[in-house]
């Protein structure tokens, strides 16, 4: 039993009036021994009841000592003794005071319960609001994760398609091809010869260039550079070595070079790390 329970069920008044069961009275006594507030309220209630009982006893004694004849005479005259009306007034004041006291206590308990209900309602409302905010944040995180996953899947799909095209191109280029055209390039010597015309047929995906190295010096390695008509480098690769016919060979994809004029230059490497121009081989691509 706690203090809130005693106030809620008005156990103090019931205990003073003797309306509690034996086990409830014993439990209440065990409680108010350690509760100064309950002891104070118990003393106040007892004092009110004792005062009320004292006034009732006093009125009874006064009424019993008056002669009946005098009482009848007062009744005939329509008058009453002063102390009689004073006692009645005091009794009414006491009754009103007791009612006001208990009514005030009841009102205080109701106000306390109302405050507690408001606090609980506010706490529940705040908890509900936090739940809504948490749910909204969770939904936003889920939507962000879903969008990121969709974006990642789209990127992977594009990458897969690109790799598929690249692999297809590699497989096509790696497949053995026969009868693809081979063009021999002529080096420029003192004059500018007409570029070699290379007309690529639509039936083949590759073509080859044969580059005769007419330099008498022997280099450890050769480098080939292809430039367009504006002098911009389109392709460059080192590590070439001449074959038994002292020629360099280069195989290209038919779509690698767009139609136009080009200049192929061959350089040889001499120690320590110097490239020397050996020849220039102009050609023109047509389709």
Order of alpha helices (4+ residues) and beta strands (2+ residues): alpha-alpha-alpha-alpha-alpha-alpha-beta-beta-beta-beta-beta-beta-beta-beta
